[in-house]
Amino acid sequence: MKKIMLFVLVSVLSVTIGCGQEQEQSYLKGIIEEVDEDNIIMLIEKNKSRIGESDKVWLTREQSLDFGALEKGQRIKAWVSDAFVGLTGIPQVIATKIEEIP
């Protein structure tokens, strides 16, 4: 009986600790091919998201983001939401944060 209780306790603690670890948010790195006030088409250099293997992605901005200062040819890192991934044509995701990279 003690072994069963110990097993249950260890199992519960393992699950609790495992769930508490924060996963890295999905992101993409690449070069802006086209940009307007609401959308970016980006050539992907590094992909850590759920869009699969693709060489381009269409980023739609979250309301709090401003694409106005971004220009064609800039290298960026875009954190994206995997909650909505449109996979028809060029994959489409929502950008939650964007940072220019050298």
C-alpha positions in Angstrom: 0.0 0.0 0.0 2.9 2.4 0.8 4.4 1.7 -2.6 1.1 2.5 -4.4 0.8 5.8 -2.4 4.4 6.7 -3.2 3.8 5.9 -6.9 0.7 8.1 -7.0 2.5 11.0 -5.2 5.5 10.8 -7.5 3.1 10.7 -10.6 1.1 13.7 -9.4 4.3 15.7 -8.7 5.8 14.8 -12.1 2.7 16.0 -13.9 2.5 19.2 -11.9 6.2 20.1 -12.4 6.0 19.2 -16.1 2.9 21.4 -16.7 4.6 24.3 -14.9 7.4 24.5 -17.4 6.9 27.3 -19.9 7.1 26.4 -23.6 8.9 28.7 -26.0 6.5 30.7 -28.0 6.4 30.0 -31.8 8.4 32.3 -33.9 9.7 32.9 -37.4 12.9 34.6 -38.6 13.2 36.0 -42.1 13.3 38.8 -44.6 10.3 41.1 -45.5 9.3 40.6 -49.1 6.2 42.8 -49.0 4.7 45.0 -46.3 1.6 47.2 -45.9 -0.2 48.5 -42.8 -1.9 45.2 -41.9 0.2 42.4 -43.6 3.7 41.2 -44.3 4.8 38.5 -46.7 8.1 37.2 -45.3 10.7 34.8 -46.7 11.4 32.4 -44.0 15.0 31.7 -42.8 14.1 29.9 -39.5 10.8 28.3 -38.6 9.8 27.4 -35.0 6.0 27.3 -35.5 3.3 25.0 -36.7 3.1 26.1 -40.3 5.2 23.2 -41.5 7.9 23.5 -44.2 7.3 26.6 -46.2 9.6 29.2 -47.7 7.1 32.1 -47.3 4.5 33.2 -44.7 1.8 35.8 -44.6 1.8 37.6 -41.3 -1.3 39.4 -40.1 -0.8 41.9 -37.3 -2.4 41.6 -33.9 -4.3 44.9 -33.1 -1.5 46.2 -30.8 1.2 45.9 -33.5 2.2 48.6 -36.0 3.8 47.5 -39.3 4.2 51.2 -40.3 8.0 51.4 -39.5 8.8 48.1 -41.3 10.3 48.0 -44.8 10.9 45.6 -47.6 14.3 43.8 -47.2 14.4 44.1 -43.3 15.3 41.0 -41.3 12.8 40.3 -38.6 11.9 37.9 -35.9 8.1 37.5 -35.6 6.5 35.7 -32.6 3.3 34.1 -33.9 0.1 32.7 -32.5 -0.4 29.0 -33.4 -4.1 29.4 -32.5 -5.0 30.2 -36.1 -2.9 28.9 -38.9 -4.4 29.4 -42.4 -2.8 26.8 -44.7 -4.4 27.6 -48.1 -1.9 29.1 -50.5 0.8 30.9 -48.5 0.5 29.9 -44.8 -1.1 32.7 -42.7 -0.5 33.4 -39.0 -1.1 36.2 -36.6 2.1 38.1 -35.4 2.0 38.9 -31.7 5.4 40.7 -31.6 8.0 41.7 -34.2 11.6 42.7 -33.7 14.1 43.8 -36.3 17.3 41.7 -36.2 20.7 42.4 -37.8 
